[in-house]
Amino acid sequence: MTPLTIIKGDATSPQARGPKIITHVCNDQGHWGAGFVLAVSRRWPEPERDYRRWHRERAGNDFALGAVRLLEVQPSMWVANMIGQHGIKTGSSGPPVRYEAIGRALTTVGDRALELGASVHMPRIGCGLAGGRWDRIEPLVVAALSGRNVPVTVYDL
């Protein structure tokens, strides 16, 4: 097991050598424009464009809770758009976070990280606009990533 590291910093500027995957949670409604995605879009336009196209063409692809798209945004650096949020607002069924979907998506990211020899970098995914709790997300990160010897850095601002 590789310990999970939590540091102060910007997840869009990973502090590591070698291949890197920046991962974050997206909603299943096609909305991009608030939260961590704004920082992603300021650095690279590709993840937003791909997410919007993926959603627009969802009738013919795998766009759904738990799905992941990895985009290489510069040599040896990828952004993983993970669908782990149902809707965008807290309602009668609770917050939009979907822990099971995040767990499935993280497992996919872990598989890719192992294939690429990459470390994974993220904010406290699912805990902002999605309304999730870190005490429920962290075990998912450990099981899917650091428990499989994938180095993980979580960035707090």
N, C-alpha and C positions, 0 to 999 in steps of 0.2 A: 504494500500500500504506500502511495505517495501522499504526504500530508497536504492538505488544502491550505493555501496561503491567502491571507487577507491583508491588503495594504491600502494605503491612501493613494489615489491616483486616478488616471483616466483610462478606462478599459479600451478605448479606441487607440491607445498608444501603449501597447503591451510591453512590459518590462521583462524580456526574456530573449534568449538567443534561439536560433533555429526556427523551424516551422511553427506557426501560431494560428489558432482558430479563436476568433472572437465570437462569442455566442450570446444571443439575447432572445427574449420572448416577443412574439408578434400575436396579434389577435386573428380570429378567423373571419373577420368581417371586411377585410380589405382596407382598413383604415391605417394610415401611416402618417404621423404628424405630431406626436406628443411623446414625451419621455425620452428614453435612451436612443430611440431611432433618430431623433434630431441630431444627436452627436455623430451617429453613424453617417447620416446623409451629409453632414458638413464635411466629412473626410472623403467619402466615396459615394458617387451617385448610383453605382450598379446595384447595391442591395435593395434600395427602394424601387428602382425600375423593375428588377426581377420579381420582387414581392408583388407589386401591382399587376404585372403580367401573369404571374402564377395564379393570383386570385381571379383575375378577369377570365382566364382560360380554365378555371377549376372544373368545369364539366368534363374535361378531357384529361385531367391529371390527378395527382395525389394530394392536392391542397385539402388538408383536413387537420383536425387536432392531432398532435403527435408527429406531424410531418416536419421535415427539415430540408432546407436548400442551402448548400454551401457554395459561396461564390469567391473565387480568388480575386482579391482586390489589389494585390500587389504580389510580387514574387514571394512565395512561401508564406503568405498571409491570406486567410479566408475569413469571411463573415458567415456565420450560420444563422439563418432566419428560422427560428423554431416556432411552430404554431402551438402555443400553450395557453391561450386565453380565449374564452368563449365570450364574444361581445366586448364592449368597451366600458360598461358601467355596472356598478353594483346594483342588483335588483332583488326581487323576492327570492331568487335561488342563490343569493350570496354574491361574493365578488367574482369577477370574470376568470380568475386563475383556475386552471385545471391541472392539478398536481400529477395525475396519471399521464396526461399528455406530455407534460414537461419531462417526466421520467422516461417515457418512450423516446422523446426527441433527444434527450441527453445520452441515452444508450446508443442511438445512431451517431451522435457527435463523437462519443467515445470510440466507436468502431472506426470511424474515419481518422480520428486522432492517432489511434494505434497504427493504422495503415500508413499514415503520413509521418509518424514519429513527431507529432506536434504536441505542443502544450495548449491548454485551453484557458481563455481569459474572458471575464464577464463582470458586469455589475452584479448586484444582488438580484438576479433574475427572478421575475414573477412577484417581486415585493413592492414595486412602485404602483403604476396605474392598474396592474392586474389585481392588486389587493391581497397578494399572498403573504405568508409568514415565513421568514427565513428558517425558523426551527422545523418547518415542514419541507422546505426546499433543500436545505443543506444535506440531509440524508440521501436525497435523490442524486445530488452532485457527487457525494462520496460513493454511492453504489455504482453509478454509471461511469465515473471518471477516476477520481483519485484512488478508489478501491481497486481499480484495474491498472494502477500504476501510470495513469495519465496525469502529468503535472497540471494543477489548476491554480490560477490566481484570481481572486475576487477583489474588485476595486471599489473602494468607498471614496466618495468625493470629500 
